[in-house]
Amino acid sequence: VRLAFSADGSRLASAGCGRVDVGAECVQGDVRLWDGETGRLAGEPLTDHTESAIGVAFSPDGSLLATFSEEQQIILWDTAVMHALGQFGGGMRVVNRSVPVAFGPYLVTAGEQVTQWEVDPAGWQARACGIAHRNLTAVEWKTYLGDVAFKKTCQELP
């Protein structure tokens, strides 16, 4: 889906190619958000994909935007600040392109296979704590979260 409206109709997201090389190959995906009432561009294009963006989907409440690219990468965005929350799916061996088919607590994509992705950051945190059985160290925190103030990520663990 190269176009998607938020459920309340206030925003439209479009996906495509933002830049091509001399061989006419897409080298930068482009996702744009538009004001649903005025039709005007709302902010700068999202250009984190390294190949053409081929799909977009809003969460039911409009707080998240999932973008999909030719290289089967999915980026999840916080729509309040247009900050990437995370990316997943790159390198999947899918013959047909994956496209969003449902978005709720999980994002479901379909291509050659159907995949269910957890998209709640709190769920990611709980899963990471369950796997690591520890909190991030100060060095790990700085590496992955930069200047965000350090805090315990796994409240039940030392």
C-alpha positions in Angstrom: 0.0 0.0 0.0 1.8 3.1 -1.2 -0.8 5.4 0.4 -2.5 5.2 3.8 -4.8 7.6 5.7 -4.8 7.7 9.5 -8.0 6.3 10.9 -9.3 9.9 11.7 -8.3 11.1 8.3 -6.1 13.9 9.6 -2.9 12.5 7.9 -2.0 10.8 4.7 1.3 8.9 4.3 2.8 8.2 0.9 5.7 5.9 0.0 8.1 6.0 -3.0 11.7 6.7 -4.1 13.4 9.9 -3.0 16.7 9.6 -4.9 18.0 7.5 -7.8 21.6 6.8 -8.8 23.1 7.2 -12.3 21.7 3.8 -13.3 18.2 4.8 -12.3 18.2 2.5 -9.2 16.5 3.8 -6.1 19.1 4.5 -3.5 16.9 6.2 -0.9 13.3 5.5 0.1 11.0 8.4 0.7 7.9 8.5 3.0 6.0 11.7 3.2 3.2 12.8 5.5 0.5 15.1 4.3 -2.2 17.1 6.1 -5.4 15.3 5.4 -7.5 18.5 5.3 -5.2 20.9 3.4 -3.3 18.3 1.3 -0.1 20.1 2.2 3.2 18.4 3.1 3.5 18.0 6.9 7.2 18.1 7.8 10.3 16.7 6.1 10.3 13.4 4.2 11.4 10.3 6.1 14.4 9.0 4.3 15.7 6.1 6.4 15.1 3.4 3.9 18.0 2.6 1.5 15.8 1.4 -1.2 12.3 2.4 -2.5 9.6 2.6 0.2 6.8 0.4 -1.1 4.2 0.6 1.7 2.9 2.5 4.7 0.4 1.7 7.4 -0.9 3.7 10.4 -1.8 2.0 13.7 -5.5 2.2 14.5 -5.0 5.1 16.9 -2.5 6.9 14.5 0.3 6.9 17.1 2.5 4.6 15.0 3.4 4.5 11.3 5.0 1.5 9.8 7.0 2.0 6.6 8.1 -0.9 4.2 10.9 -1.0 1.7 12.1 -3.0 -1.3 14.8 -4.6 0.9 12.1 -6.0 3.2 12.9 -3.6 6.0 10.2 -2.3 8.2 10.7 0.9 10.2 8.2 1.8 13.0 7.8 5.5 13.7 6.3 7.5 16.6 4.0 9.9 14.7 3.9 12.5 17.5 7.6 13.3 16.9 8.4 11.4 13.7 11.2 9.5 15.4 12.1 6.0 14.4 11.3 3.6 17.3 13.0 0.6 15.6 13.4 -1.4 12.5 13.1 -5.1 11.7 12.6 -7.5 8.9 15.7 -6.6 6.8 17.2 -9.5 5.0 14.0 -11.6 5.0 14.0 -14.2 2.2 10.7 -13.2 0.7 10.1 -13.6 -3.1 7.0 -11.4 -3.2 7.1 -8.1 -1.5 5.8 -8.0 2.0 2.8 -5.6 2.5 0.9 -4.6 5.6 -2.4 -6.4 6.0 -3.3 -5.6 9.6 -2.1 -3.2 12.3 -3.1 -3.4 15.9 -1.1 -4.7 18.9 0.8 -6.7 16.2 1.7 -5.7 12.6 0.9 -8.4 10.2 2.6 -8.5 6.8 2.0 -10.9 3.9 4.3 -11.8 1.1 5.4 -15.3 0.4 4.8 -15.8 4.1 2.6 -14.2 6.7 4.5 -12.7 9.6 3.2 -11.2 12.9 5.4 -8.5 14.4 5.0 -7.2 17.9 5.0 -3.4 17.6 4.5 -2.3 21.2 7.8 -0.9 22.6 6.8 -2.0 26.1 6.5 -5.6 24.7 10.0 -5.2 23.2 11.4 -4.1 26.6 9.7 -7.0 28.4 11.0 -9.5 25.9 14.6 -8.1 26.1 14.4 -8.3 30.0 13.2 -11.9 29.7 16.0 -12.9 27.4 18.9 -11.0 29.1 17.8 -11.4 32.7 19.5 -8.1 33.6 19.3 -4.3 33.0 21.4 -2.5 30.4 24.7 -1.3 31.7 25.5 2.4 31.5 27.8 1.7 28.5 25.1 -0.2 26.7 22.6 2.5 27.4 24.9 5.2 26.0 25.6 3.1 22.9 21.9 2.5 22.1 20.1 5.5 23.6 22.7 8.2 23.4 22.0 11.1 25.7 18.7 9.9 27.0 18.8 9.9 30.8 19.8 6.4 32.2 17.1 4.4 34.0 16.5 0.8 34.9 14.9 -1.0 32.0 13.9 -4.2 33.9 12.3 -3.0 37.1 12.1 -6.5 38.7 15.8 -7.2 38.1 18.8 -5.8 40.0 
